[in-house]
């Protein structure tokens, strides 16, 4: 069963002008042959003349009917063609308007050139070549915007593009001139287009000077941010040392003195109830003193400056195993110590943050820490756990939206040392944090 969409073409085929003309010829031939045969067979004399007149009248009426159908069909076809032509023209105008709006919105300068002259320039091109807005770019010769040494190359490229009708994918460097005579470095792309129903060349001009200026500005801002980040980390470490010293020297000493006073009271006071209260207060003081010492060591372990990085890491790992009960192994093969102080602090803080994440969030049953001298150029620090892991891609997206200070801090510490830190993980496959850090010159392995 045909749908309505297939019936219309079939009916249009039957009622086409050629088919109507063929039907007219066939019917006319059959009518004349049949009528002559009947007249010769059954009539004679005056009646023959009347029948000839009747035959001619019917033939004229039939011819008129067929001609009416043919002319009507042709008229409808012409009206349909005219409507389609108007719709096509309106569509072309809409497309041209949309293209003009699109070109006007582009941030890059766009020129359309025909016969060596600019026939169209978008807003970005007008602002690029005429910053003062005192002249009109359209109608200006293209050679007026290009230095003479580039004239022949520009002309040959335009001719090749017009001959092939395709786009040249290359953006070539050019020194171009503004309408006020000032020069700038640019990168120019060329493509063949049809503009106002005629072949033309489209030029895309990128201001390389502006791009270089923006790149220099971005580089300067990055350097300023790096310096600020380094200064903040330096101040953070200084503040940690100060707080650790205050906790150990001031608060720790006060708590020790309180503990001694409680011991004296226990020797002088009689009675079970007062002694029990004093013992409870003394035990609480002892726990507080132990916690203050632990906080002081966590903020800045003295082993890091006196015994070196390996000793500081072993103490920290033993403390974490005691608190969480999770097995943590440490393998160190540096070759020589002491390390540069900044490098040692960076390694210690990266291990500290990685262990904190693994123990609090990863539900790890086993953690491995490895620190080794990879070559004469640097060391490798690797922390691996067998925890629940995470999807690195999703974590990267969340990190871009809401940066994690712990991860950002580890990466920034590695970057400030001239190295790189990477995090590898997958759901159910654990997590690996790896930092590659260069040796400092005074501790570089020979």
C-alpha positions as CSV (number, residue, x, y, z in Angstrom):
1,X,0.0,0.0,0.0
2,X,1.5,3.4,-1.0
3,X,1.6,6.3,1.3
4,X,0.3,9.7,0.2
5,X,3.9,10.8,-0.3
6,X,4.2,8.2,-3.1
7,X,0.8,8.8,-4.8
8,X,1.6,12.4,-5.7
9,X,4.6,11.7,-7.9
10,X,2.7,8.9,-9.7
11,X,-0.2,11.2,-10.5
12,X,2.1,14.0,-11.5
13,X,3.8,11.5,-13.9
14,X,0.4,10.6,-15.6
15,X,-0.7,14.2,-16.0
16,X,2.6,15.5,-17.2
17,X,2.5,17.7,-20.4
18,X,4.2,15.1,-22.5
19,X,1.6,12.4,-21.5
20,X,-1.3,14.7,-22.2
21,X,0.1,15.5,-25.7
22,X,0.5,11.7,-26.4
23,X,-3.0,11.0,-25.2
24,X,-4.3,13.9,-27.4
25,X,-2.5,12.4,-30.5
26,X,-3.7,8.9,-29.8
27,X,-7.3,9.9,-29.2
28,X,-7.3,12.1,-32.3
29,X,-6.0,9.4,-34.5
30,X,-8.5,6.9,-33.2
31,X,-11.4,9.3,-33.5
32,X,-10.5,10.2,-37.2
33,X,-10.0,6.6,-38.3
34,X,-13.1,5.4,-36.5
35,X,-15.3,8.2,-37.7
36,X,-14.2,7.8,-41.4
37,X,-14.8,4.1,-41.3
38,X,-18.3,4.5,-39.9
39,X,-19.2,7.3,-42.3
40,X,-18.0,5.3,-45.4
41,X,-19.9,2.2,-44.2
42,X,-23.3,3.5,-43.2
43,X,-23.9,6.9,-44.8
44,X,-24.0,8.6,-48.2
45,X,-25.1,11.9,-49.7
46,X,-26.4,14.9,-47.6
47,X,-26.3,12.9,-44.4
48,X,-22.6,12.3,-45.0
49,X,-22.0,16.1,-44.9
50,X,-24.0,16.5,-41.6
51,X,-22.0,13.7,-40.0
52,X,-18.7,15.3,-41.2
53,X,-19.8,18.5,-39.5
54,X,-20.7,16.7,-36.4
55,X,-17.3,14.9,-36.5
56,X,-15.5,18.2,-36.8
57,X,-17.4,19.8,-33.9
58,X,-16.7,16.9,-31.6
59,X,-13.1,16.9,-32.6
60,X,-12.8,20.6,-31.9
61,X,-14.4,20.2,-28.5
62,X,-12.2,17.3,-27.6
63,X,-9.1,19.2,-28.8
64,X,-10.2,22.2,-26.7
65,X,-10.7,20.0,-23.6
66,X,-7.3,18.5,-24.0
67,X,-5.6,21.8,-24.6
68,X,-7.3,23.2,-21.5
69,X,-5.9,20.4,-19.4
70,X,-2.5,20.8,-20.9
71,X,-2.4,24.6,-20.3
72,X,-3.8,24.2,-16.8
73,X,-1.1,21.7,-16.0
74,X,1.6,24.0,-17.4
75,X,0.2,26.9,-15.4
76,X,0.3,25.0,-12.1
77,X,3.8,23.8,-12.9
78,X,5.0,27.4,-13.6
79,X,3.4,28.6,-10.4
80,X,5.0,25.8,-8.4
81,X,8.4,26.6,-9.9
82,X,8.0,30.3,-9.2
83,X,7.1,29.6,-5.6
84,X,10.1,27.2,-5.2
85,X,12.3,29.8,-6.7
86,X,11.0,32.5,-4.3
87,X,11.5,30.1,-1.3
88,X,15.1,29.3,-2.5
89,X,15.9,33.0,-2.9
90,X,14.5,33.7,0.6
91,X,16.5,30.8,2.0
92,X,19.6,32.1,0.3
93,X,19.0,35.5,1.7
94,X,18.5,34.1,5.2
95,X,21.7,32.0,4.9
96,X,23.6,35.1,3.7
97,X,22.3,37.1,6.6
98,X,23.1,34.4,9.1
99,X,26.6,34.1,7.6
100,X,27.1,37.8,7.9
101,X,26.0,37.8,11.5
102,X,28.3,34.9,12.3
103,X,31.3,36.6,10.7
104,X,30.5,39.8,12.5
105,X,30.5,37.9,15.9
106,X,33.8,36.1,15.3
107,X,36.7,37.4,17.4
108,X,39.2,36.9,14.6
109,X,39.5,39.4,11.7
110,X,37.7,38.2,8.5
111,X,38.3,39.8,5.1
112,X,36.6,38.8,1.8
113,X,38.6,39.8,-1.2
114,X,37.6,39.9,-4.9
115,X,39.9,41.1,-7.7
116,X,42.4,42.4,-5.2
117,X,40.0,44.6,-3.2
118,X,38.3,44.0,0.1
119,X,34.5,43.6,-0.4
120,X,33.7,42.7,3.2
121,X,35.3,43.2,6.6
122,X,33.8,42.1,9.9
123,X,33.9,44.2,13.0
124,X,37.1,42.5,14.3
125,X,38.9,43.2,11.0
126,X,37.8,46.9,11.1
127,X,39.1,47.3,14.7
128,X,42.3,45.5,13.9
129,X,43.3,47.4,10.8
130,X,41.7,50.8,11.8
131,X,41.8,51.1,15.6
132,X,40.8,54.8,15.4
133,X,37.7,54.0,13.4
134,X,38.3,56.9,11.0
135,X,38.5,55.0,7.7
136,X,36.4,52.3,5.9
137,X,38.2,49.0,5.2
138,X,35.8,47.8,2.5
139,X,36.9,48.8,-1.0
140,X,40.5,49.2,0.1
141,X,43.2,47.2,-1.9
142,X,44.5,44.2,-0.2
143,X,48.1,45.0,-1.1
144,X,47.7,48.1,1.1
145,X,47.6,45.9,4.1
146,X,50.5,43.6,3.2
147,X,54.2,44.6,2.9
148,X,55.6,44.6,-0.7
149,X,57.8,41.5,-0.1
150,X,54.7,39.4,0.5
151,X,52.7,40.7,-2.5
152,X,53.6,37.9,-4.9
153,X,53.2,35.1,-2.4
154,X,49.7,36.4,-1.3
155,X,48.6,36.7,-5.0
156,X,49.8,33.2,-5.9
157,X,48.1,31.7,-2.9
158,X,44.8,33.4,-3.7
159,X,45.0,32.2,-7.3
160,X,45.6,28.6,-6.2
161,X,42.7,28.7,-3.8
162,X,40.3,30.2,-6.4
163,X,41.4,27.6,-9.0
164,X,40.9,24.6,-6.6
165,X,37.9,26.0,-4.8
166,X,39.1,24.6,-1.5
167,X,40.6,25.9,1.7
168,X,44.3,26.1,2.4
169,X,44.7,24.7,5.9
170,X,47.9,26.6,6.6
171,X,48.1,29.8,8.6
172,X,51.2,31.6,7.3
173,X,53.1,34.3,9.1
174,X,52.9,37.8,7.6
175,X,53.9,41.3,8.5
176,X,50.8,43.4,7.9
177,X,50.1,47.2,7.9
178,X,47.2,49.0,9.5
179,X,45.5,51.8,7.7
180,X,47.5,54.3,9.8
181,X,50.8,52.8,8.6
182,X,51.7,50.9,11.8
183,X,52.8,47.3,11.4
184,X,52.1,44.1,13.3
185,X,52.9,40.4,13.0
186,X,49.9,38.2,11.9
187,X,49.0,34.7,10.9
188,X,46.8,34.5,7.8
189,X,44.6,31.7,6.6
190,X,43.0,31.6,3.1
191,X,39.9,29.9,1.7
192,X,37.7,30.0,-1.4
193,X,34.1,31.2,-0.9
194,X,31.1,32.5,-2.9
195,X,30.1,36.0,-1.9
196,X,27.1,37.7,-3.7
197,X,27.0,34.6,-6.0
198,X,30.5,35.2,-7.2
199,X,33.8,33.5,-6.4
200,X,35.9,35.3,-3.8
201,X,38.7,34.7,-1.3
202,X,38.2,34.7,2.5
203,X,41.1,35.8,4.7
204,X,41.3,35.1,8.4
205,X,43.9,37.3,10.1
206,X,45.1,36.5,13.6
207,X,47.1,39.2,15.4
208,X,50.2,37.4,16.6
209,X,51.5,40.4,18.5
210,X,48.3,40.5,20.6
211,X,48.5,36.7,21.2
212,X,52.2,37.1,22.2
213,X,51.3,39.9,24.5
214,X,48.5,37.9,26.2
215,X,50.9,34.9,26.4
216,X,53.5,37.0,28.1
217,X,50.8,38.4,30.5
218,X,49.7,34.8,31.3
219,X,53.3,33.7,31.9
220,X,53.9,36.7,34.2
221,X,50.7,35.9,36.2
222,X,51.7,32.3,36.4
223,X,55.2,33.3,37.7
224,X,53.6,35.6,40.2
225,X,51.2,32.9,41.4
226,X,54.1,30.4,41.7
227,X,56.1,32.9,43.7
228,X,53.1,33.6,45.9
229,X,52.4,29.9,46.3
230,X,56.1,29.3,47.3
231,X,56.0,32.1,49.8
232,X,52.7,30.8,51.3
233,X,54.2,27.4,51.7
234,X,57.3,28.9,53.2
235,X,55.2,30.9,55.7
236,X,53.1,27.8,56.5
237,X,56.2,25.8,57.4
238,X,57.6,28.7,59.4
239,X,54.2,29.0,61.3
240,X,54.2,25.2,61.9
241,X,57.7,25.4,63.4
242,X,56.6,28.3,65.6
243,X,53.5,26.5,66.8
244,X,55.4,23.3,67.3
245,X,58.0,25.1,69.4
246,X,55.2,26.9,71.4
247,X,53.5,23.6,72.1
248,X,56.6,21.9,73.2
249,X,58.4,24.7,75.1
250,X,55.5,26.6,76.6
251,X,52.4,24.4,76.9
252,X,54.4,21.2,77.3
253,X,56.4,22.8,80.1
254,X,53.3,24.1,81.8
255,X,51.6,20.7,81.6
256,X,54.7,19.0,83.0
257,X,54.7,21.5,85.9
258,X,51.1,20.7,86.6
259,X,51.8,17.0,86.6
260,X,54.6,17.6,89.2
261,X,52.2,19.6,91.4
262,X,49.6,16.8,91.2
263,X,52.3,14.3,92.4
264,X,53.1,16.6,95.4
265,X,49.5,16.8,96.3
266,X,49.1,13.1,96.2
267,X,51.8,12.8,98.9
268,X,50.3,15.5,101.1
269,X,46.5,14.8,100.9
270,X,44.8,12.2,103.0
271,X,41.5,10.4,102.1
272,X,40.4,8.2,99.3
273,X,38.1,10.6,97.6
274,X,40.5,13.5,97.3
275,X,43.3,11.1,96.2
276,X,41.0,9.6,93.5
277,X,40.2,13.1,92.2
278,X,43.9,14.1,92.1
279,X,44.8,10.8,90.4
280,X,42.1,11.4,87.8
281,X,43.3,15.0,87.1
282,X,46.9,13.8,87.0
283,X,46.0,11.1,84.4
284,X,44.1,13.7,82.3
285,X,47.1,16.0,82.5
286,X,49.4,13.1,81.3
287,X,47.1,12.4,78.3
288,X,47.0,16.1,77.4
289,X,50.7,16.4,77.6
290,X,51.1,13.3,75.4
291,X,48.7,14.7,72.9
292,X,50.4,18.1,72.8
293,X,53.8,16.4,72.2
294,X,52.3,14.4,69.3
295,X,50.8,17.5,67.8
296,X,54.1,19.3,68.1
297,X,55.9,16.5,66.3
298,X,53.2,16.3,63.6
299,X,53.5,20.0,62.9
300,X,57.3,19.8,62.6
301,X,59.2,16.7,63.6
302,X,62.6,17.6,65.0
303,X,64.1,14.4,63.4
304,X,63.7,16.0,60.0
305,X,66.4,18.6,60.8
306,X,68.6,16.5,63.1
307,X,68.4,12.8,61.9
308,X,67.3,13.3,58.3
309,X,64.2,12.4,56.2
310,X,64.4,8.7,56.6
311,X,64.2,8.9,60.4
312,X,61.4,11.4,60.3
313,X,59.4,9.2,57.9
314,X,60.0,6.1,60.1
315,X,58.7,7.9,63.2
316,X,55.7,9.2,61.4
317,X,54.8,5.8,60.0
318,X,55.2,4.2,63.4
319,X,52.8,6.8,64.9
320,X,50.2,6.2,62.1
321,X,50.4,2.4,62.6
322,X,49.9,2.9,66.3
323,X,46.9,5.1,65.9
324,X,45.2,3.2,63.0
325,X,46.5,-0.3,63.2
326,X,47.1,-0.5,59.4
327,X,50.4,-2.1,58.2
328,X,52.7,0.5,56.5
329,X,56.0,-0.5,55.0
330,X,58.9,1.9,54.2
331,X,61.7,1.3,51.7
332,X,64.4,3.9,51.4
333,X,67.4,3.8,49.0
334,X,68.5,7.4,48.5
335,X,72.2,6.8,48.2
336,X,73.2,9.7,50.5
337,X,71.9,12.2,52.9
338,X,71.3,14.8,54.1
339,X,68.9,16.1,51.5
340,X,68.4,19.8,50.8
341,X,66.0,21.0,53.6
342,X,63.3,22.2,51.2
343,X,63.4,18.9,49.3
344,X,63.2,16.9,52.6
345,X,60.2,18.9,53.8
346,X,58.4,18.5,50.5
347,X,58.9,14.7,50.6
348,X,57.8,14.5,54.2
349,X,54.6,16.6,53.6
350,X,53.7,14.6,50.5
351,X,54.0,11.3,52.5
352,X,52.1,12.8,55.4
353,X,49.2,13.9,53.2
354,X,49.1,10.7,51.2
355,X,49.0,8.5,54.3
356,X,46.3,10.7,55.8
357,X,44.1,10.3,52.7
358,X,44.7,6.5,52.5
359,X,43.9,5.9,56.2
360,X,40.9,8.2,56.4
361,X,39.2,7.7,53.0
362,X,40.6,4.7,51.1
363,X,39.8,1.9,53.7
364,X,43.3,0.6,52.9
365,X,44.5,-2.7,54.5
366,X,48.2,-2.3,53.4
367,X,50.2,0.8,52.5
368,X,53.7,0.9,50.9
369,X,56.0,3.9,50.9
370,X,59.1,3.9,48.7
371,X,61.8,6.6,48.4
372,X,64.7,5.9,46.1
373,X,67.3,7.8,44.1
374,X,66.2,7.1,40.5
375,X,69.2,8.6,38.8
376,X,71.8,11.3,39.1
377,X,69.1,13.8,38.3
378,X,66.5,13.1,40.9
379,X,64.6,10.9,43.3
380,X,61.2,9.1,43.1
381,X,58.7,9.0,46.0
382,X,55.9,6.5,45.6
383,X,53.0,5.8,48.0
384,X,50.7,2.9,47.1
385,X,47.7,1.5,48.9
386,X,45.2,-1.3,48.3
387,X,42.1,0.7,49.2
388,X,38.8,1.3,47.4
389,X,40.3,3.6,44.8
390,X,38.4,6.1,42.7
391,X,37.7,7.1,39.1
392,X,40.6,9.4,38.2
393,X,38.6,11.1,35.4
394,X,35.7,12.0,37.7
395,X,38.1,13.0,40.4
396,X,39.9,15.3,37.9
397,X,36.5,16.9,37.0
398,X,35.7,17.4,40.7
399,X,39.2,18.8,41.3
400,X,38.6,21.4,38.6
401,X,35.3,22.4,40.1
402,X,36.2,22.2,43.8
403,X,39.9,21.8,44.3
404,X,41.1,19.6,47.1
405,X,43.6,21.6,49.2
406,X,45.5,18.4,50.1
407,X,46.0,17.3,46.5
408,X,46.7,20.8,45.4
409,X,49.2,21.2,48.2
410,X,51.1,18.1,47.2
411,X,51.2,19.0,43.5
412,X,52.3,22.6,44.4
413,X,55.1,21.3,46.6
414,X,56.4,19.0,43.9
415,X,56.2,21.8,41.3
416,X,58.1,24.3,43.5
417,X,60.9,21.7,43.7
418,X,61.0,21.5,39.9
419,X,59.3,18.1,39.8
420,X,56.0,16.5,39.1
421,X,53.4,14.6,41.1
422,X,50.8,12.2,39.5
423,X,47.9,10.3,41.1
424,X,46.8,7.0,39.5
425,X,43.7,5.1,40.7
426,X,40.7,3.1,39.7
427,X,37.7,1.8,41.6
428,X,38.6,-1.3,43.6
429,X,42.3,-1.1,42.5
430,X,43.8,1.1,45.1
431,X,45.7,4.4,44.6
432,X,49.3,5.3,43.7
433,X,50.8,8.7,44.4
434,X,54.2,9.2,42.6
435,X,56.4,12.3,42.8
436,X,59.6,12.7,40.7
437,X,61.7,15.4,42.2
438,X,65.2,16.7,41.1
439,X,68.1,16.7,43.5
440,X,69.4,20.0,44.6
441,X,72.9,20.9,43.3
442,X,74.6,20.6,46.7
443,X,73.2,17.1,47.3
444,X,73.3,15.8,43.7
445,X,74.6,12.2,43.4
446,X,77.9,12.0,41.6
